[in-house]
Amino acid sequence: MLRVAAYNIRSLRDDRDALVRVVRAVRPDVLCLQEAPRGPAWRRRREALAHDTGMTVAAGGRVGGVSILAGPDVRVVRGRGDRLRWIPGLEWRALALAVVEKQGVRFAVGSAHLDLVPRARLRHAAQIVEILDAAARTSGASAVLAVDVNERPGEPVWTYLADRYIDAHARSPRGEGRTFPARNPTMRIDAIFADPGLAVLACGGAEAARQDLRDASDHLPVVADIAPA
């Protein structure tokens, strides 16, 4: 089983100690970050977060603010950061991509943060699927995508991704799944999608202290336990 978490951490602008406690409570094998630090000393800040949570940096760069951290029970086969097509006037988005192996099973895991502009979301989602599926094929892995979709289930990009992959929470929900805003969540805008060949054992919120979840970020994390079917 691989435990994957998706977490928009708002560039560590909130309570960092609470964030560390949340991650340690979740104990993910793979932690997919959105809005990771990307200002001055961004690399050092990400490495320090990985160290404090008992993980290592597996993938991601400065552009796009997405990263993947790996826990001690997985082997990182390779990791990278891919810049997505730039759309003039909008933020430059990226995909962090890591191929990891646990107990002989490989997973190609992507972390992405889609735009607030609908046309950009759809364009980038299609590019992400193309990159992630190619990496999975060439690595003998199954695809997993952790993403801040910036829209709700039933809207165009969510539907596009759910047609290609399994919406992990819809398949095997644990709790209501709402992720934003953290202090009074009313929307499910963060998700984990998995290859149709995988089994989703459970997907939902983090089992962590409620106050820590409120203080750590403006989003709540999503946690999915995934296994070969």
Protein Blocks (a to p, Z undefined) as FASTA:
>chain_A
ZZdddddehhopacfklmmmmmmmnopabdcdehiafbehklmmmmmmmmmnopacfbdc
feopiacdddfkbccfbdcdddddddehiacdddddddddeehiacddddddddfblklm
mmmmmmmmmmmmmmmmmnopacdddddehpaehiaklmmmmmmmccfklmmcghjhpabd
fklccbdfbdcdddfkbccfbgcdddddfklmmmmpmbdcdddddddZZ
